[in-house]
Amino acid sequence: MKKNSIWYPNVKEIEKVNKLMIDKFRATKAEKFEVRSRLQIINAINETKDFPGSIEDKAAVLVRKLQYHPFASANRRTAYFVMNKFLWKNRGYSLVKNKLKGKEFMSKIRRGELTHDQIKKEVSLE
């Protein structure tokens, strides 16, 4: 990666994460890997790239956009993992410390309880 360049996940990487989340952290027997909307994944990536602001701003966009069911299962787990990988690749840290905190964080996003700025604050080290 060039100095000052930003790493973004591609569609194939996000799909691999979803499959991993299902294979390793299956919530029910019925969960299966299935892409429902590749266009939604592409749009999430593009909106993240186009969003002005910091890495944390972009992480907030990425996690919000990826959780809205581009896959048949494990959307929130996938969004959380991809956001953490994005933070790790671009800032050298991730939030994967406390599983319960991650679950609560994603539930609040899903219910619309966190604004963009609140998500940004949660993912920032500041």
N, C-alpha and C positions, 0 to 999 in steps of 0.2 A: 504494500500500500504506500502510495506517495505521501510525503509529508504534507500535512494540512488537508488531505483528502478524507472524505467521510465514507466509511464502509456501510453499505446497505445490503440487506438480504435480498436474494432473488427468489423467484417463485419456487424453483426446485428445492432450495434450502428450506423454505417455509413448509413445503409439503413434507419434506423429510422430518422436520420437527414434529409435525402433526402425527405422522406415523409412529415416531418414537414415543410421543406422549401416550398414544393408545397402546402400544406394545408394552411399555414399561409401567404405566400408571393407569391402567384400565379401570374405569369407575364401575362399569357394568359389563356383563357378558355380551350385551347387544352392541356395544361400541364397535365401530369398524372404521377403517380408513376409507374415506370417500370425499373427493373434492366436489363441492356443490357449485362453486363459482370461482373459477380461475381469474375471471375478470375482476372480481372483488379483491383478490390478492394483489393483482397488478395495480389496481387503483390505490390500495393501501400503501404500496411501495412508492408509487408516483406522488401521492399526496404528502408522504413523509419527505421525499426528496425536495418537493416544491415548497414546503413550509419554511418560511423564513424564521430564523432564530437559532437557538443553541441546540446542542445534542440532546439535552433534556427536553426541550420543546418538541424535537423530532421524535424522541422516544414516546412522549405522551400521545402524539398523533398516531404513531405506529401501533401502540397497544390498544388504543380505542378503536381503530379501524379494523384490526385483525380479529377482534373478539365477536364481530357481528356475523357469524355463521358462514364463512366461506367453505367450511368443512361440515360433514355430517355429525362429527363428534369432536370433543376436546378443543373447542375453539378458545376458551379462556386460558387453558393450560398452554396452548400453543402461543397465544398472544403474549402471555407473561414470559415464557421462555425466550421467544424471539426478541422481546423488548430487552431482556437481560443480556442476551448475546450482543445486541446492538450497543448497549451501554458498555459492555466489556470490551468490544472491539474498538470503540471510539473514545472511551474514557478510562479503561483499565479497572473498572469495578462493575459489580452487578448487585442486585438486591436479593439474590437467592440465598437467604440466610435463614429465614423463618417461614416454614410452609404455611402455617396458619395466617401469618400476616399477609402472605401472598394471596391466599384464598379470600381473605377479607377485602384486600385491596381490589381484586378483580370483581368481587361481588358489588362493591360500591360503584365501580365504573359501569358495570352492567345495569345497575339500577339508576344510573344517571346522578348519583350523589356527589360526584367529584367533577369540578370544572377542569378545563385544560390547565389552568394555573395551579390548581391543587394537585393534579397528577404530576405536573412538572416539579413541584416542591417535594413530593413524595419520592421521586426518582433522583433528586439532586442530593449531592453530598453536603451541600451548604446548610 
